[in-house]
Amino acid sequence: MATSQDRLAEYAILLALVASLSTGCHRGRPRGASTPLTSPLYEHCWWAAYRTAMSPDSVAARYAGAYKALGFPNGGWSHLGDTAWAEAGPTALAREAGTRVYAARVVAIRRGDTTFFRQFNAVQLQPADSGGRGALAIPFCLDMNRAAMTGGIAPRDQEPDDTMPLWRRRPTR
């Protein structure tokens, strides 16, 4: 015959078992519907590739840090061979001209002892934007360059090369 202490122990074990099993059935609070951000079209920030003595990985890592400093919560970078990428967005950012959806990326490629890199950005315009894309994109490009601190230069007499497929490659995360 079971004593009251035995029954109490059985109830305690049963209670612990039921409590542990019920945590697996717990449902989270329903979330409100949110409108997904769509990525606006990318355009390059400068018509020629920048050059730097840094490695492609260093350029990509610095831009990933710049994206975070500018308010992107989802920036990151990756590399494959002699090419590195950093990418962030699309994200709604509050800037001087108002809140817009921005996206950014950079592609860095090693050629000899120099790394060539191009940065791209995308800004989703609103109907009230009278200054056009450039009024929003140019200050954003400058802010990315300042925050990345790569020391890159772009010669004024360089031929534009944004049609090359290497600038259109995307990271594989």
N, CA and C atoms as an extended XYZ file, in Angstrom:
519
Properties=species:S:1:pos:R:3:atomname:S:1:resname:S:1:resid:I:1 pbc="F F F"
N         0.833       -1.158        0.000 N   MET     1
C         0.000        0.000        0.000 CA  MET     1
C         0.894        1.244        0.000 C   MET     1
N         0.530        2.200       -0.835 N   ALA     2
C         1.332        3.406       -0.991 CA  ALA     2
C         1.035        4.376        0.135 C   ALA     2
N         2.101        4.963        0.631 N   THR     3
C         1.949        5.955        1.690 CA  THR     3
C         1.661        7.319        1.075 C   THR     3
N         1.325        8.257        1.935 N   SER     4
C         1.028        9.600        1.424 CA  SER     4
C         2.275       10.271        0.870 C   SER     4
N         3.446        9.927        1.407 N   GLN     5
C         4.683       10.492        0.869 CA  GLN     5
C         4.962        9.938       -0.527 C   GLN     5
N         4.660        8.659       -0.746 N   ASP     6
C         4.859        8.061       -2.071 CA  ASP     6
C         3.932        8.726       -3.092 C   ASP     6
N         2.679        8.922       -2.676 N   ARG     7
C         1.728        9.580       -3.590 CA  ARG     7
C         2.158       11.015       -3.887 C   ARG     7
N         2.634       11.696       -2.885 N   LEU     8
C         3.092       13.065       -3.083 CA  LEU     8
C         4.266       13.086       -4.066 C   LEU     8
N         5.163       12.140       -3.949 N   ALA     9
C         6.308       12.056       -4.862 CA  ALA     9
C         5.816       11.748       -6.274 C   ALA     9
N         4.831       10.835       -6.405 N   GLU    10
C         4.272       10.507       -7.724 CA  GLU    10
C         3.616       11.733       -8.352 C   GLU    10
N         2.865       12.489       -7.572 N   TYR    11
C         2.218       13.699       -8.076 CA  TYR    11
C         3.253       14.748       -8.503 C   TYR    11
N         4.321       14.862       -7.732 N   ALA    12
C         5.372       15.828       -8.065 CA  ALA    12
C         6.043       15.439       -9.385 C   ALA    12
N         6.317       14.154       -9.558 N   ILE    13
C         6.926       13.683      -10.813 CA  ILE    13
C         5.961       13.888      -11.969 C   ILE    13
N         4.696       13.542      -11.768 N   LEU    14
C         3.687       13.714      -12.808 CA  LEU    14
C         3.519       15.191      -13.170 C   LEU    14
N         3.514       16.064      -12.170 N   LEU    15
C         3.394       17.497      -12.409 CA  LEU    15
C         4.597       18.012      -13.204 C   LEU    15
N         5.789       17.566      -12.845 N   ALA    16
C         6.999       17.990      -13.572 CA  ALA    16
C         6.949       17.499      -15.010 C   ALA    16
N         6.480       16.283      -15.237 N   LEU    17
C         6.380       15.724      -16.581 CA  LEU    17
C         5.369       16.500      -17.423 C   LEU    17
N         4.200       16.781      -16.860 N   VAL    18
C         3.169       17.538      -17.580 CA  VAL    18
C         3.664       18.949      -17.889 C   VAL    18
N         4.334       19.582      -16.950 N   ALA    19
C         4.850       20.940      -17.168 CA  ALA    19
C         5.888       20.954      -18.281 C   ALA    19
N         6.777       19.956      -18.296 N   SER    20
C         7.808       19.944      -19.340 CA  SER    20
C         7.213       19.643      -20.707 C   SER    20
N         6.195       18.800      -20.767 N   LEU    21
C         5.560       18.506      -22.053 CA  LEU    21
C         4.707       19.669      -22.549 C   LEU    21
N         4.104       20.403      -21.644 N   SER    22
C         3.242       21.497      -22.074 CA  SER    22
C         4.031       22.675      -22.633 C   SER    22
N         5.314       22.812      -22.272 N   THR    23
C         6.102       23.911      -22.836 CA  THR    23
C         6.325       23.712      -24.319 C   THR    23
N         6.352       22.479      -24.781 N   GLY    24
C         6.507       22.212      -26.213 CA  GLY    24
C         5.260       22.574      -27.002 C   GLY    24
N         4.123       22.648      -26.351 N   CYS    25
C         2.872       22.973      -27.028 CA  CYS    25
C         2.556       24.464      -26.975 C   CYS    25
N         3.401       25.226      -26.316 N   HIS    26
C         3.156       26.664      -26.170 CA  HIS    26
C         3.218       27.350      -27.534 C   HIS    26
N         2.235       28.148      -27.811 N   ARG    27
C         2.222       28.913      -29.057 CA  ARG    27
C         2.577       30.354      -28.756 C   ARG    27
N         3.349       30.937      -29.661 N   GLY    28
C         3.721       32.338      -29.507 CA  GLY    28
C         2.530       33.235      -29.779 C   GLY    28
N         2.681       34.487      -29.385 N   ARG    29
C         1.629       35.450      -29.661 CA  ARG    29
C         1.502       35.651      -31.161 C   ARG    29
N         0.290       35.861      -31.645 N   PRO    30
C         0.155       36.123      -33.076 CA  PRO    30
C         0.838       37.438      -33.427 C   PRO    30
N         1.512       37.447      -34.553 N   ARG    31
C         2.203       38.640      -35.010 CA  ARG    31
C         1.335       39.392      -35.996 C   ARG    31
N         1.468       40.686      -35.946 N   GLY    32
C         0.747       41.510      -36.907 CA  GLY    32
C         1.346       41.350      -38.288 C   GLY    32
N         0.538       41.480      -39.287 N   ALA    33
C         1.029       41.367      -40.653 CA  ALA    33
C         1.912       42.567      -40.970 C   ALA    33
N         3.005       42.303      -41.672 N   SER    34
C         3.877       43.398      -42.078 CA  SER    34
C         4.084       43.321      -43.577 C   SER    34
N         4.239       44.456      -44.166 N   THR    35
C         4.462       44.506      -45.596 CA  THR    35
C         5.929       44.226      -45.863 C   THR    35
N         6.250       43.219      -46.682 N   PRO    36
C         7.657       42.927      -46.957 CA  PRO    36
C         8.284       44.069      -47.764 C   PRO    36
N         9.546       44.348      -47.459 N   LEU    37
C        10.253       45.377      -48.196 CA  LEU    37
C        10.736       44.795      -49.514 C   LEU    37
N        10.488       45.487      -50.584 N   THR    38
C        10.976       45.035      -51.878 CA  THR    38
C        12.267       45.764      -52.181 C   THR    38
N        13.159       45.088      -52.852 N   SER    39
C        14.447       45.683      -53.155 CA  SER    39
C        14.332       46.602      -54.357 C   SER    39
N        14.712       47.864      -54.187 N   PRO    40
C        14.723       48.760      -55.328 CA  PRO    40
C        15.870       48.400      -56.278 C   PRO    40
N        15.922       49.012      -57.423 N   LEU    41
C        16.944       48.706      -58.421 CA  LEU    41
C        18.293       49.293      -58.023 C   LEU    41
N        19.349       48.481      -58.161 N   TYR    42
C        20.696       48.931      -57.848 CA  TYR    42
C        21.277       49.754      -58.995 C   TYR    42
N        22.015       50.787      -58.630 N   GLU    43
C        22.812       51.554      -59.578 CA  GLU    43
C        24.164       51.804      -58.936 C   GLU    43
N        25.210       51.933      -59.761 N   HIS    44
C        26.531       52.150      -59.191 CA  HIS    44
C        26.645       53.573      -58.645 C   HIS    44
N        27.518       53.723      -57.657 N   CYS    45
C        27.706       55.027      -57.024 CA  CYS    45
C        28.632       55.927      -57.837 C   CYS    45
N        29.563       55.359      -58.529 N   TRP    46
C        30.501       56.134      -59.340 CA  TRP    46
C        30.693       55.403      -60.647 C   TRP    46
N        30.942       56.123      -61.708 N   TRP    47
C        30.989       55.522      -63.038 CA  TRP    47
C        32.234       54.696      -63.292 C   TRP    47
N        33.247       54.778      -62.439 N   ALA    48
C        34.469       53.985      -62.607 CA  ALA    48
C        34.742       53.212      -61.321 C   ALA    48
N        35.539       52.163      -61.443 N   ALA    49
C        35.901       51.365      -60.275 CA  ALA    49
C        36.901       52.115      -59.401 C   ALA    49
N        36.728       51.996      -58.107 N   TYR    50
C        37.696       52.534      -57.160 CA  TYR    50
C        38.880       51.578      -57.076 C   TYR    50
N        40.014       52.087      -56.611 N   ARG    51
C        41.204       51.269      -56.411 CA  ARG    51
C        41.712       51.482      -54.995 C   ARG    51
N        42.274       50.399      -54.434 N   THR    52
C        42.876       50.461      -53.112 CA  THR    52
C        43.924       49.371      -52.995 C   THR    52
N        44.852       49.549      -52.055 N   ALA    53
C        45.858       48.524      -51.790 CA  ALA    53
C        45.321       47.445      -50.849 C   ALA    53
N        44.168       47.675      -50.238 N   MET    54
C        43.574       46.687      -49.326 CA  MET    54
C        43.197       45.411      -50.077 C   MET    54
N        43.083       44.330      -49.340 N   SER    55
C        42.606       43.085      -49.939 CA  SER    55
C        41.094       43.173      -50.170 C   SER    55
N        40.551       42.368      -51.090 N   PRO    56
C        39.093       42.373      -51.282 CA  PRO    56
C        38.321       42.065      -50.004 C   PRO    56
N        38.836       41.128      -49.187 N   ASP    57
C        38.162       40.801      -47.927 CA  ASP    57
C        38.100       42.005      -46.994 C   ASP    57
N        39.183       42.776      -46.942 N   SER    58
C        39.208       43.961      -46.083 CA  SER    58
C        38.209       44.999      -46.560 C   SER    58
N        38.129       45.195      -47.875 N   VAL    59
C        37.169       46.153      -48.426 CA  VAL    59
C        35.748       45.724      -48.071 C   VAL    59
N        35.439       44.445      -48.307 N   ALA    60
C        34.088       43.946      -48.017 CA  ALA    60
C        33.767       44.050      -46.533 C   ALA    60
N        34.723       43.698      -45.675 N   ALA    61
C        34.490       43.768      -44.229 CA  ALA    61
C        34.261       45.212      -43.785 C   ALA    61
N        35.009       46.143      -44.345 N   ARG    62
C        34.817       47.552      -43.982 CA  ARG    62
C        33.458       48.070      -44.435 C   ARG    62
N        33.036       47.663      -45.631 N   TYR    63
C        31.707       48.102      -46.080 CA  TYR    63
C        30.608       47.455      -45.246 C   TYR    63
N        30.786       46.192      -44.850 N   ALA    64
C        29.786       45.560      -43.980 CA  ALA    64
C        29.679       46.343      -42.667 C   ALA    64
N        30.816       46.788      -42.126 N   GLY    65
C        30.796       47.619      -40.921 CA  GLY    65
C        30.147       48.973      -41.176 C   GLY    65
N        30.400       49.543      -42.358 N   ALA    66
C        29.784       50.823      -42.718 CA  ALA    66
C        28.271       50.686      -42.806 C   ALA    66
N        27.813       49.582      -43.382 N   TYR    67
C        26.362       49.373      -43.491 CA  TYR    67
C        25.733       49.316      -42.109 C   TYR    67
N        26.393       48.643      -41.187 N   LYS    68
C        25.870       48.560      -39.823 CA  LYS    68
C        25.846       49.953      -39.181 C   LYS    68
N        26.921       50.718      -39.389 N   ALA    69
C        26.994       52.064      -38.825 CA  ALA    69
C        25.912       52.984      -39.399 C   ALA    69
N        25.492       52.735      -40.633 N   LEU    70
C        24.465       53.553      -41.266 CA  LEU    70
C        23.044       53.108      -40.913 C   LEU    70
N        22.920       52.005      -40.176 N   GLY    71
C        21.607       51.590      -39.695 CA  GLY    71
C        21.043       50.323      -40.302 C   GLY    71
N        21.801       49.637      -41.154 N   PHE    72
C        21.314       48.372      -41.713 CA  PHE    72
C        21.471       47.275      -40.670 C   PHE    72
N        20.415       46.557      -40.325 N   PRO    73
C        20.537       45.500      -39.332 CA  PRO    73
C        21.013       44.171      -39.926 C   PRO    73
N        21.023       44.057      -41.244 N   ASN    74
C        21.242       42.745      -41.861 CA  ASN    74
C        22.426       42.706      -42.817 C   ASN    74
N        23.430       43.513      -42.612 N   GLY    75
C        24.582       43.518      -43.509 CA  GLY    75
C        25.524       42.363      -43.239 C   GLY    75
N        26.240       41.970      -44.266 N   GLY    76
C        27.219       40.906      -44.120 CA  GLY    76
C        28.128       40.885      -45.330 C   GLY    76
N        29.138       40.045      -45.276 N   TRP    77
C        30.038       39.929      -46.412 CA  TRP    77
C        30.476       38.491      -46.592 C   TRP    77
N        30.932       38.192      -47.798 N   SER    78
C        31.434       36.860      -48.109 CA  SER    78
C        32.490       36.998      -49.194 C   SER    78
N        33.170       35.908      -49.487 N   HIS    79
C        34.199       35.958      -50.523 CA  HIS    79
C        34.321       34.602      -51.210 C   HIS    79
N        34.878       34.635      -52.387 N   LEU    80
C        35.170       33.431      -53.153 CA  LEU    80
C        36.362       33.753      -54.040 C   LEU    80
N        37.460       33.070      -53.832 N   GLY    81
C        38.659       33.321      -54.620 CA  GLY    81
C        39.160       34.739      -54.445 C   GLY    81
N        39.316       35.450      -55.552 N   ASP    82
C        39.847       36.818      -55.513 CA  ASP    82
C        38.764       37.878      -55.429 C   ASP    82
N        37.523       37.471      -55.164 N   THR    83
C        36.393       38.401      -55.138 CA  THR    83
C        35.710       38.355      -53.775 C   THR    83
N        35.332       39.527      -53.278 N   ALA    84
C        34.579       39.611      -52.021 CA  ALA    84
C        33.396       40.549      -52.228 C   ALA    84
N        32.328       40.302      -51.489 N   TRP    85
C        31.102       41.093      -51.584 CA  TRP    85
C        30.656       41.493      -50.192 C   TRP    85
N        30.022       42.621      -50.105 N   ALA    86
C        29.295       43.008      -48.898 CA  ALA    86
C        27.924       43.468      -49.364 C   ALA    86
N        26.920       43.187      -48.562 N   GLU    87
C        25.551       43.501      -48.978 CA  GLU    87
C        24.697       43.768      -47.754 C   GLU    87
N        23.748       44.695      -47.896 N   ALA    88
C        22.813       44.993      -46.810 CA  ALA    88
C        21.502       45.496      -47.399 C   ALA    88
N        20.425       45.239      -46.692 N   GLY    89
C        19.117       45.745      -47.114 CA  GLY    89
C        18.341       44.711      -47.894 C   GLY    89
N        17.197       45.102      -48.355 N   PRO    90
C        16.572       46.414      -48.250 CA  PRO    90
C        16.063       46.682      -46.833 C   PRO    90
N        16.245       47.932      -46.430 N   THR    91
C        15.885       48.365      -45.087 CA  THR    91
C        15.355       49.791      -45.146 C   THR    91
N        14.325       50.058      -44.390 N   ALA    92
C        13.819       51.431      -44.279 CA  ALA    92
C        14.750       52.199      -43.350 C   ALA    92
N        15.384       53.243      -43.880 N   LEU    93
C        16.297       54.064      -43.100 CA  LEU    93
C        15.786       55.496      -43.035 C   LEU    93
N        15.845       56.064      -41.868 N   ALA    94
C        15.493       57.471      -41.702 CA  ALA    94
C        16.744       58.293      -41.947 C   ALA    94
N        16.705       59.112      -42.978 N   ARG    95
C        17.825       59.975      -43.327 CA  ARG    95
C        17.321       61.405      -43.412 C   ARG    95
N        18.205       62.315      -43.736 N   GLU    96
C        17.857       63.738      -43.752 CA  GLU    96
C        16.660       64.037      -44.646 C   GLU    96
N        16.572       63.377      -45.788 N   ALA    97
C        15.476       63.621      -46.735 CA  ALA    97
C        14.198       62.870      -46.367 C   ALA    97
N        14.227       62.115      -45.279 N   GLY    98
C        13.055       61.338      -44.873 CA  GLY    98
C        13.358       59.850      -44.900 C   GLY    98
N        12.386       59.054      -44.544 N   THR    99
C        12.559       57.612      -44.492 CA  THR    99
C        12.274       57.012      -45.863 C   THR    99
N        13.234       56.251      -46.357 N   ARG   100
C        13.116       55.554      -47.636 CA  ARG   100
C        13.688       54.151      -47.463 C   ARG   100
N        13.388       53.275      -48.399 N   VAL   101
C        13.973       51.938      -48.395 CA  VAL   101
C        15.279       52.002      -49.178 C   VAL   101
N        16.363       51.577      -48.521 N   TYR   102
C        17.694       51.575      -49.116 CA  TYR   102
C        18.247       50.156      -49.134 C   TYR   102
N        19.104       49.904      -50.092 N   ALA   103
C        19.882       48.673      -50.147 CA  ALA   103
C        21.271       49.055      -50.643 C   ALA   103
N        22.273       48.273      -50.270 N   ALA   104
C        23.638       48.602      -50.656 CA  ALA   104
C        24.442       47.328      -50.857 C   ALA   104
N        25.424       47.407      -51.744 N   ARG   105
C        26.358       46.305      -51.909 CA  ARG   105
C        27.648       46.832      -52.500 C   ARG   105
N        28.713       46.084      -52.310 N   VAL   106
C        30.006       46.405      -52.890 CA  VAL   106
C        30.607       45.102      -53.411 C   VAL   106
N        31.325       45.203      -54.523 N   VAL   107
C        32.052       44.072      -55.098 CA  VAL   107
C        33.510       44.487      -55.170 C   VAL   107
N        34.413       43.659      -54.632 N   ALA   108
C        35.844       43.961      -54.621 CA  ALA   108
C        36.595       42.804      -55.271 C   ALA   108
N        37.462       43.133      -56.229 N   ILE   109
C        38.179       42.119      -57.001 CA  ILE   109
C        39.664       42.466      -57.034 C   ILE   109
N        40.489       41.490      -56.766 N   ARG   110
C        41.942       41.699      -56.785 CA  ARG   110
C        42.455       41.561      -58.207 C   ARG   110
N        43.223       42.553      -58.651 N   ARG   111
C        43.916       42.521      -59.947 CA  ARG   111
C        45.368       42.925      -59.692 C   ARG   111
N        46.257       41.952      -59.728 N   GLY   112
C        47.659       42.243      -59.431 CA  GLY   112
C        47.823       42.668      -57.992 C   GLY   112
N        48.443       43.832      -57.771 N   ASP   113
C        48.644       44.315      -56.407 CA  ASP   113
C        47.601       45.353      -55.995 C   ASP   113
N        46.528       45.457      -56.766 N   THR   114
C        45.480       46.441      -56.505 CA  THR   114
C        44.122       45.755      -56.405 C   THR   114
N        43.296       46.241      -55.524 N   THR   115
C        41.913       45.780      -55.455 CA  THR   115
C        41.036       46.835      -56.103 C   THR   115
N        40.247       46.409      -57.071 N   PHE   116
C        39.265       47.259      -57.716 CA  PHE   116
C        37.932       46.981      -57.036 C   PHE   116
N        37.183       48.029      -56.730 N   PHE   117
C        35.878       47.789      -56.127 CA  PHE   117
C        34.880       48.816      -56.622 C   PHE   117
N        33.645       48.371      -56.656 N   ARG   118
C        32.529       49.240      -57.036 CA  ARG   118
C        31.454       49.101      -55.992 C   ARG   118
N        30.891       50.199      -55.609 N   GLN   119
C        29.771       50.154      -54.678 CA  GLN   119
C        28.495       50.502      -55.442 C   GLN   119
N        27.443       49.853      -55.030 N   PHE   120
C        26.131       50.039      -55.644 CA  PHE   120
C        25.147       50.375      -54.537 C   PHE   120
N        24.134       51.140      -54.892 N   ASN   121
C        23.074       51.388      -53.925 CA  ASN   121
C        21.739       51.389      -54.635 C   ASN   121
N        20.715       51.293      -53.851 N   ALA   122
C        19.352       51.318      -54.367 CA  ALA   122
C        18.514       52.137      -53.395 C   ALA   122
N        17.707       53.000      -53.950 N   VAL   123
C        16.828       53.845      -53.149 CA  VAL   123
C        15.439       53.746      -53.754 C   VAL   123
N        14.473       53.433      -52.935 N   GLN   124
C        13.107       53.356      -53.414 CA  GLN   124
C        12.478       54.746      -53.300 C   GLN   124
N        12.222       55.350      -54.445 N   LEU   125
C        11.676       56.704      -54.469 CA  LEU   125
C        10.206       56.713      -54.088 C   LEU   125
N         9.778       57.858      -53.596 N   GLN   126
C         8.375       58.086      -53.290 CA  GLN   126
C         7.841       59.144      -54.252 C   GLN   126
N         6.538       59.169      -54.487 N   PRO   127
C         5.982       60.142      -55.439 CA  PRO   127
C         6.361       61.591      -55.136 C   PRO   127
N         6.583       61.931      -53.885 N   ALA   128
C         6.899       63.317      -53.517 CA  ALA   128
C         8.364       63.682      -53.748 C   ALA   128
N         9.197       62.733      -54.186 N   ASP   129
C        10.620       62.999      -54.389 CA  ASP   129
C        10.841       63.794      -55.665 C   ASP   129
N        10.957       65.104      -55.516 N   SER   130
C        11.093       65.973      -56.685 CA  SER   130
C        12.535       66.033      -57.187 C   SER   130
N        13.507       65.775      -56.316 N   GLY   131
C        14.912       65.854      -56.710 CA  GLY   131
C        15.405       64.641      -57.464 C   GLY   131
N        14.585       63.617      -57.575 N   GLY   132
C        14.989       62.409      -58.275 CA  GLY   132
C        15.880       61.522      -57.427 C   GLY   132
N        16.307       60.439      -58.051 N   ARG   133
C        17.104       59.445      -57.366 CA  ARG   133
C        18.442       60.014      -56.896 C   ARG   133
N        19.079       60.824      -57.715 N   GLY   134
C        20.397       61.357      -57.384 CA  GLY   134
C        20.411       62.164      -56.102 C   GLY   134
N        19.350       62.891      -55.832 N   ALA   135
C        19.286       63.711      -54.622 CA  ALA   135
C        19.333       62.853      -53.364 C   ALA   135
N        18.910       61.600      -53.460 N   LEU   136
C        18.950       60.685      -52.320 CA  LEU   136
C        20.167       59.764      -52.383 C   LEU   136
N        20.511       59.301      -53.580 N   ALA   137
C        21.568       58.302      -53.746 CA  ALA   137
C        22.966       58.873      -53.542 C   ALA   137
N        23.228       60.062      -54.045 N   ILE   138
C        24.583       60.619      -53.955 CA  ILE   138
C        25.017       60.832      -52.504 C   ILE   138
N        24.192       61.481      -51.661 N   PRO   139
C        24.608       61.609      -50.248 CA  PRO   139
C        24.767       60.248      -49.559 C   PRO   139
N        23.944       59.286      -49.940 N   PHE   140
C        24.038       57.951      -49.361 CA  PHE   140
C        25.362       57.291      -49.763 C   PHE   140
N        25.756       57.416      -51.029 N   CYS   141
C        27.038       56.876      -51.488 CA  CYS   141
C        28.195       57.514      -50.724 C   CYS   141
N        28.149       58.814      -50.566 N   LEU   142
C        29.211       59.512      -49.836 CA  LEU   142
C        29.290       59.036      -48.392 C   LEU   142
N        28.144       58.850      -47.764 N   ASP   143
C        28.136       58.371      -46.380 CA  ASP   143
C        28.712       56.966      -46.276 C   ASP   143
N        28.400       56.107      -47.258 N   MET   144
C        28.963       54.751      -47.245 CA  MET   144
C        30.477       54.809      -47.389 C   MET   144
N        30.977       55.635      -48.321 N   ASN   145
C        32.423       55.762      -48.517 CA  ASN   145
C        33.124       56.252      -47.263 C   ASN   145
N        32.576       57.285      -46.640 N   ARG   146
C        33.185       57.831      -45.417 CA  ARG   146
C        33.217       56.790      -44.302 C   ARG   146
N        32.120       56.068      -44.139 N   ALA   147
C        32.036       55.081      -43.052 CA  ALA   147
C        32.942       53.878      -43.306 C   ALA   147
N        33.158       53.501      -44.571 N   ALA   148
C        33.982       52.328      -44.893 CA  ALA   148
C        35.473       52.616      -44.731 C   ALA   148
N        35.895       53.840      -44.939 N   MET   149
C        37.300       54.245      -44.777 CA  MET   149
C        38.281       53.311      -45.492 C   MET   149
N        38.072       53.087      -46.774 N   THR   150
C        38.976       52.220      -47.542 CA  THR   150
C        40.124       52.980      -48.175 C   THR   150
N        40.024       54.295      -48.270 N   GLY   151
C        41.058       55.070      -48.936 CA  GLY   151
C        41.064       54.847      -50.438 C   GLY   151
N        39.950       54.341      -50.968 N   GLY   152
C        39.875       54.071      -52.400 CA  GLY   152
C        39.849       55.346      -53.227 C   GLY   152
N        40.436       55.267      -54.406 N   ILE   153
C        40.397       56.393      -55.339 CA  ILE   153
C        39.837       55.899      -56.663 C   ILE   153
N        39.217       56.789      -57.391 N   ALA   154
C        38.684       56.466      -58.724 CA  ALA   154
C        39.219       57.510      -59.696 C   ALA   154
N        40.087       57.106      -60.608 N   PRO   155
C        40.641       58.066      -61.564 CA  PRO   155
C        39.551       58.684      -62.427 C   PRO   155
N        39.688       59.965      -62.709 N   ARG   156
C        38.703       60.668      -63.526 CA  ARG   156
C        38.728       60.218      -64.979 C   ARG   156
N        39.863       59.762      -65.461 N   ASP   157
C        39.972       59.399      -66.865 CA  ASP   157
C        39.726       57.912      -67.138 C   ASP   157
N        39.259       57.194      -66.149 N   GLN   158
C        39.015       55.757      -66.296 CA  GLN   158
C        37.764       55.508      -67.126 C   GLN   158
N        37.834       54.512      -67.987 N   GLU   159
C        36.664       54.129      -68.777 CA  GLU   159
C        35.616       53.483      -67.871 C   GLU   159
N        34.368       53.779      -68.094 N   PRO   160
C        33.340       53.099      -67.301 CA  PRO   160
C        33.324       51.608      -67.628 C   PRO   160
N        33.198       50.797      -66.612 N   ASP   161
C        33.215       49.348      -66.832 CA  ASP   161
C        32.096       48.647      -66.083 C   ASP   161
N        30.964       49.318      -65.889 N   ASP   162
C        29.881       48.715      -65.128 CA  ASP   162
C        29.142       47.630      -65.897 C   ASP   162
N        29.439       47.464      -67.188 N   THR   163
C        28.774       46.413      -67.953 CA  THR   163
C        29.480       45.072      -67.810 C   THR   163
N        30.675       45.066      -67.221 N   MET   164
C        31.414       43.810      -67.072 CA  MET   164
C        30.647       42.868      -66.150 C   MET   164
N        30.561       41.591      -66.516 N   PRO   165
C        29.796       40.642      -65.692 CA  PRO   165
C        30.327       40.493      -64.273 C   PRO   165
N        31.610       40.735      -64.056 N   LEU   166
C        32.158       40.555      -62.713 CA  LEU   166
C        31.541       41.507      -61.707 C   LEU   166
N        31.060       42.670      -62.134 N   TRP   167
C        30.423       43.597      -61.201 CA  TRP   167
C        28.994       43.169      -60.880 C   TRP   167
N        28.436       42.309      -61.676 N   ARG   168
C        27.054       41.863      -61.460 CA  ARG   168
C        26.964       40.578      -60.659 C   ARG   168
N        28.117       39.949      -60.380 N   ARG   169
C        28.099       38.722      -59.595 CA  ARG   169
C        27.575       39.010      -58.201 C   ARG   169
N        26.948       38.014      -57.626 N   ARG   170
C        26.350       38.167      -56.300 CA  ARG   170
C        26.964       37.143      -55.352 C   ARG   170
N        27.003       37.458      -54.076 N   PRO   171
C        27.545       36.505      -53.109 CA  PRO   171
C        26.659       35.274      -52.983 C   PRO   171
N        27.276       34.187      -52.613 N   THR   172
C        26.523       32.960      -52.355 CA  THR   172
C        26.587       32.696      -50.874 C   THR   172
N        25.537       33.071      -50.170 N   ARG   173
C        25.492       32.878      -48.712 CA  ARG   173
C        24.826       31.583      -48.406 C   ARG   173
